[in-house]
């Protein structure tokens, strides 16, 4: 089978690795990702240029396309390719609004009475924002309505001092049309521990994957600005040290009801659904959805996949998805980024990756926002690569992963604390306090 993977980063590299043994791979990527380039017939071009993607797919006579990032989904790449007779793993433009339009997502919860929602409002003028925040006695989260690559969200008590600063930031979001819209979503701030459940969906059947916890803050100890994700871990039982089976099942039920609601509103949701949850005292609450794999979370789950990825993709497009089995192992992923990320000035710097030694340590490398020129690899201003290890315990996986990071050289940084006993214990203590244990 000929499969086109659209996208440039570590998420797409992980997708390609999961498909390479069973499919003839093609790729459209905006930079030459060395990991994807060596296992695919590729074209360097903007994945957001729908005509170029469609032309390449037709030219190569591909059977199916797997859409990695959110931006092409927002533009309607699935509609474009399906119109040309090419099946897609990825939701069409209307169904992708579960990520690309946060007001659509929240309204869906309200109209279909899906559990796990929160207090929210969508605003398009400053006076209404001011009046709402003057009367609202809880801390809030300010979100642009559209896509901002995970970097537009600001939280009172974390990035913003109080609701007065929240007003100013909300006005800035609207005035600058951050995310593409002069509108802003204001939500209550949830107190708990965040976790992610990703799932395959054929529009009716939902097949969930192991739970993962990301580390979005740039610096160790959960300090610094929110990033696209500095690393993540998963446990061998598919849960997390602070997450019970019952709580995981509740999150999956919310996702299943969401798939049903999308089907009623705009038609079947076919692809990957990523649910970002906050585990609160009363159970999981939905923070947001992504209409694709998470990055880094894809790197935790895909290397563990035992079921044929090609068969899963076929089940998604045919509407007869059945199951997905994963190895019972813990994983740790640590992202290596340019010094100073996310405000880095160290772009276009060479990095040196000893993949052979990394492989000998028991870890894997997934390349992200880098560019290969001849035999050299250069950074961009974004995350460079993910190092991933699996083992019987999170602690073992963390040690393997941390050891492997030594074999990547350059003006680079990573969070050494991702997956360590200390930070996981901190999460568990926090959750115990919330539960009153």
Secondary structure by P-SEA (a helix, b strand, c coil): cbbbbbcccaaaaaaaaacccccccccccccccaaaaaccccccccccaaaaaaaaaaaacccbbbbcccccccccaaaaaaaacccccccccccccccccaaaaaaaaaaacccccccccccccaaaaaaaaaaccbbbbbbcccccccccccccccccccaaaaaaaaaaaaaaccccccbbbbbcccbbbbbbbbbcccccbbbbcbbbbbbcccccccccccccccccccccccccccccaaaaaaaaaaaaaaaaaaaacccccccbbbbbbbbcccccccccccccccccccccccccccccaaaaaaaaaaccccccccccbbbbbbbbbcccccccccccbbbbbaaaaaaaacbbbbbccccccccbbbbcccccbbbbbbcccaaaaaaaaaaaacccccccccccccccaaaaaaaaaaaaaaacc
